[in-house]
Amino acid sequence: MTAVRSYDAVVVGSGPNGFAAAICVAQAGRSVLMMEGRDTVGGGVRSEALTLPGFVHDSCAAIFPLSVASPFLGSLPLEKFGLEWLHAPYPLAHPLDNGQAVLAERSLPATARRLAGDGKAYQGLLQPFLQDWPRFAKDLLGPLPLPPGAPLTFGRFAASALWPARRLAQTLFRQPEARALFAGLAAHAMLDLNQLATSAFGIVIALTVHQVGWPLPRRGAQSLSDALTAYFTHLGGEIITGQWVRRLEDLPPARAILFDLTPRQLLQILGERLPPGYRRALQRYRYGMGVFKIDYALDGPVPWQAPECAQAAALHLGGSMEEIASSERLVSRGRIPPNPFVLVAQHTPFDPSRAPVGKHTLWAYCHVPHASPVDMTAAVEAQIERFAPGFRERVLARHVRRPAEMEAYNPNYVGGDINGGIQDLRQLYTRPALRRNPYATPLPGVYLCSSATPPGGGVHGMCGYHAAQAVLRRELRG
């Protein structure tokens, strides 16, 4: 009878947080096994041939500012393991109905100059945080810092971040251009922009534009996961794919287990093993809006009306602040917006390796109510056509994923919620339950390291890093 190998840690799930947890423990010289149910690693950081031969599409995440800005992922030598970051001339464009576009440049002063009368206010909002970025980022991307490492900067951030995004934009900016830009940035929260603390998302996303830009990995998002794989195995880590974990008995012996899963999957695996109070807390965990995603194979570049848009890695399609806020408010109330806020990424103008010569891809999604079955294809394409007349004529093929199909692709996306749980003020720092250590469960040696823990969604790996730090302190000290 063959003996079953034991490990210091087993990580279940290979998203960026799972990789961060596994790498962090492996860096400490510990034995680590990662187990992934799919045949390929990556979670939301994968690439697939979704439309036609020769076209490479990113399955979920497509632009990666938080990966570079992350105090942990950004510190890894992934370039030595095949990762190459590419930058478009402009990180972000926000087209308007007058045929022009608001551009967010890597340079904060350059962006401020484009905002004319609101440039001073925009620069004044962001500059203090950029000046103290290394310390501030550590406070920002983790559990609630008590006390913060950069107390003055974090206090200033809290004073602005607690505002509803719509109110802050109306108070701080006078012109529709700056208001629209900030609303689009804040809409990454996937919340009603009239809610408290939605300004936090607008500020943080804007900071990434000016601190690190909005990079994309050459050859697709899978390149990032492949580099993480190469570095992890270089450290001695092991990976098993194509094996779903349904119960604890499916795992080999380990001193610590870290789950890159959301509460729903954790409940399915651990079930009655969990104490009733903690189990009830996980059952109360709230999931938010879903996404409706379309990947396009195109016969040529998108014919943007504002020519600068062709030079942007990402675009926010929603027109004015009022329209974006209305759309997000309707979705938060379970209703379908007539003009959804659409997020777009265009890779092939800057990475031609992703499509046949002369052809292009386009990545787009809009927010929809949780688990909505409604087909948003026509509405999404109407928004693109609004700012790029003639777009439909360039579509060779499309691949659609509704919220249910997003969840089927990645079970962590419950109801299509790509953030692994709603990120409002009630649940941002208390995810998945109100505990002194949000990563530890009441079961000895069992931890949660997914985006259902602080600091929440995004390809930054910091949930996994902080969970691994807790494991190293509490389980693997000897």
Buried (B, 14 or more C-beta within 10 A) or exposed (E): EEEEEEBBBBBBBBBBBBBBBBBBBBBBEBBBBBBBBBEBBBBBBBBBEBBBEEBBBBBBBBBBBBBBBBBBBBEBEBEEBBBBBBBBBBBBBBBBEEEBBBBBBBEBEBBBEBBEEBBEBBBEBBBBBBEBBEBBBBBBBBBEBEEBBBEEBBEBBEEBBBBBBBBBBBEBBEBBBBBBBBBBBBBBBBBBBBBBBBBBBBBBBBBBBBBBBBBBBBBBBBBBBBBBBBBBBEBEBBBBEEEEBEEBEEBEEBBBBBBBBBBBBBBEBBEEEBEEEBBEBBEEBBBBBBBBBBBBBBEEBBBBBBEBBBBBBBBBBBBBBBBBBBBBBBBBEEEBBEBBBBBBBBBBBBBEEBBEEEBBBBBBBBBBBBBBEEEBEEBBBBBBBBBBEEBEEBBBEBBBBBBBBBBEBBBBBBBBBBBBBBBBBEBBBBBBBEBEBBBBBBBEBBBBBBBBBBBBBBBBBBBBBBBBBBBBEBBBEE
